[in-house]
């Protein structure tokens, strides 16, 4: 009797934080030196590459926010496994977006960084455009990628105030 083994391979490749300072990459047409050990995008933003032949269309580029807590529900959904009803998790599956379907992308993510050594830690929440630190520094990272100039209350449009207030609530919720 012959048997056939069907092998399905779902590969997710990512990193846990940015690249080391001597490494220079290109992002949005700009050369960027690595920022490992910093809390800017150069130290925290990493690529996520997914491959699942026949399931994930090749060549897509997405700018959805993904958090490491999203991997468990994504992998469970891909495997057809249920997350136990009583288990409280923060993650959400990003499998629909990988399959080029609408899904439920995150509006914000929460993160904290606690380095070894003398550096101080940091805690923040962010959207794709803005970032709010627990200490109140608020940045438009889309226009200030190295976070040189925090936005003051007087510089905020009503939309930016809404985003800042949402991020304040996210930080409070995540504590």
C-alpha positions as CSV (number, residue, x, y, z in Angstrom):
1,X,0.0,0.0,0.0
2,X,1.3,3.4,-1.0
3,X,0.9,6.4,1.2
4,X,1.4,10.0,0.3
5,X,2.8,12.6,2.6
6,X,1.6,16.1,2.0
7,X,4.0,18.6,3.5
8,X,2.7,22.2,4.1
9,X,5.3,24.7,5.1
10,X,4.4,27.9,6.7
11,X,7.5,30.1,7.4
12,X,7.5,33.3,9.4
13,X,10.8,35.1,9.6
14,X,11.4,38.2,11.8
15,X,13.7,39.7,14.4
16,X,13.3,40.8,18.0
17,X,14.7,44.3,17.5
18,X,16.6,46.5,15.1
19,X,20.0,45.9,13.5
20,X,23.4,46.7,15.0
21,X,24.7,50.3,14.5
22,X,27.3,49.4,11.8
23,X,24.7,47.9,9.5
24,X,23.1,50.3,7.1
25,X,19.8,49.4,5.4
26,X,17.5,51.1,2.9
27,X,14.0,52.0,4.1
28,X,11.6,54.1,2.1
29,X,14.4,55.2,-0.2
30,X,16.6,56.4,2.7
31,X,19.8,54.9,4.1
32,X,19.4,54.1,7.8
33,X,22.1,53.1,10.2
34,X,21.0,50.3,12.6
35,X,19.7,51.4,16.0
36,X,19.9,48.3,18.1
37,X,19.6,49.2,21.8
38,X,17.5,52.4,21.0
39,X,13.8,52.9,21.1
40,X,13.5,54.6,17.8
41,X,12.2,52.8,14.7
42,X,15.8,52.0,13.8
43,X,16.1,50.0,17.1
44,X,12.6,48.5,17.2
45,X,11.2,48.1,13.7
46,X,12.0,44.9,12.0
47,X,10.8,43.1,8.9
48,X,8.4,40.2,9.0
49,X,8.6,37.9,6.0
50,X,6.0,35.2,5.5
51,X,5.9,32.3,3.0
52,X,3.2,29.6,2.6
53,X,3.0,28.5,-1.0
54,X,-0.5,28.2,-2.3
55,X,-1.9,30.2,0.7
56,X,0.0,33.5,1.0
57,X,0.2,35.4,-2.3
58,X,3.8,36.3,-3.1
59,X,5.1,39.8,-3.5
60,X,2.9,41.6,-1.0
61,X,4.1,44.5,1.1
62,X,2.0,45.5,4.1
63,X,2.4,48.2,6.7
64,X,0.1,46.7,9.3
65,X,1.4,46.8,12.9
66,X,2.2,43.4,14.2
67,X,3.2,42.6,17.8
68,X,4.9,39.4,19.0
69,X,1.7,38.6,21.0
70,X,0.0,38.2,17.6
71,X,2.1,35.1,16.6
72,X,0.2,32.7,18.9
73,X,-3.3,33.4,17.5
74,X,-1.9,33.6,13.9
75,X,-0.2,30.2,14.2
76,X,-3.2,28.6,15.9
77,X,-5.5,29.9,13.1
78,X,-3.1,28.6,10.5
79,X,-3.1,25.2,12.2
80,X,-6.8,25.1,12.7
81,X,-6.3,25.0,16.5
82,X,-8.5,26.8,18.9
83,X,-7.2,29.0,21.7
84,X,-8.9,27.9,24.9
85,X,-11.8,30.1,25.7
86,X,-10.6,30.9,29.3
87,X,-7.2,32.0,28.1
88,X,-6.8,35.7,28.0
89,X,-4.4,36.8,25.3
90,X,-3.5,40.2,23.9
91,X,-2.6,39.0,20.4
92,X,-4.8,38.9,17.3
93,X,-4.3,36.8,14.2
94,X,-2.7,38.6,11.2
95,X,-3.3,35.5,9.0
96,X,-6.1,37.2,7.0
97,X,-3.8,40.1,6.0
98,X,-1.1,37.5,5.0
99,X,-3.8,36.0,2.7
100,X,-4.6,39.4,1.2
101,X,-7.9,39.7,3.1
102,X,-9.0,42.6,5.2
103,X,-8.5,41.0,8.7
104,X,-8.4,43.2,11.8
105,X,-5.2,45.1,11.8
106,X,-4.1,46.8,15.0
107,X,-4.6,50.5,15.5
108,X,-1.8,50.5,18.1
109,X,0.8,48.4,19.7
110,X,2.3,48.6,23.2
111,X,6.0,47.9,24.0
112,X,8.6,48.2,26.7
113,X,12.3,48.0,26.6
114,X,14.5,47.3,29.6
115,X,18.1,47.1,28.6
116,X,20.9,45.5,30.5
117,X,23.5,47.9,32.0
118,X,23.2,51.5,32.8
119,X,20.6,52.6,30.2
120,X,17.1,53.4,31.5
121,X,14.2,51.4,30.2
122,X,11.3,52.9,28.3
123,X,7.6,52.1,27.7
124,X,5.5,53.3,24.9
125,X,2.4,52.8,22.7
126,X,2.3,53.7,19.0
127,X,0.3,53.8,15.9
128,X,1.9,53.6,12.4
129,X,2.3,57.4,12.6
130,X,2.7,58.4,16.3
131,X,4.4,57.2,19.4
132,X,3.7,58.1,23.0
133,X,6.1,57.3,25.8
134,X,4.9,56.7,29.4
135,X,6.8,59.8,30.5
136,X,4.6,61.9,28.1
137,X,6.9,62.4,25.1
138,X,4.8,62.3,22.0
139,X,6.3,62.0,18.6
140,X,5.1,62.1,15.0
141,X,7.5,59.3,13.9
142,X,6.3,59.5,10.3
143,X,7.9,63.0,10.2
144,X,10.5,62.7,12.9
145,X,11.9,59.2,12.6
146,X,14.7,59.8,15.1
147,X,12.4,61.3,17.6
148,X,14.4,64.5,18.0
149,X,11.4,66.9,18.7
150,X,8.5,65.8,20.9
151,X,5.2,67.5,20.0
152,X,3.8,69.9,22.6
153,X,0.1,70.4,23.3
154,X,0.0,73.6,21.3
155,X,1.2,71.9,18.1
156,X,-1.5,69.2,18.2
157,X,-4.3,69.1,15.8
158,X,-7.6,67.6,17.0
159,X,-6.7,64.3,15.3
160,X,-3.3,64.2,16.9
161,X,-4.9,64.9,20.3
162,X,-7.3,61.9,19.6
163,X,-4.3,59.7,18.8
164,X,-2.3,60.8,21.9
165,X,-5.4,60.2,24.1
166,X,-5.9,56.7,22.6
167,X,-2.2,55.9,23.2
168,X,-2.4,57.1,26.8
169,X,-5.3,54.7,27.3
170,X,-3.4,51.9,25.7
171,X,-0.4,52.4,28.0
172,X,-2.7,52.5,31.0
173,X,-4.6,49.3,29.8
174,X,-1.3,47.5,29.2
175,X,0.1,48.0,32.7
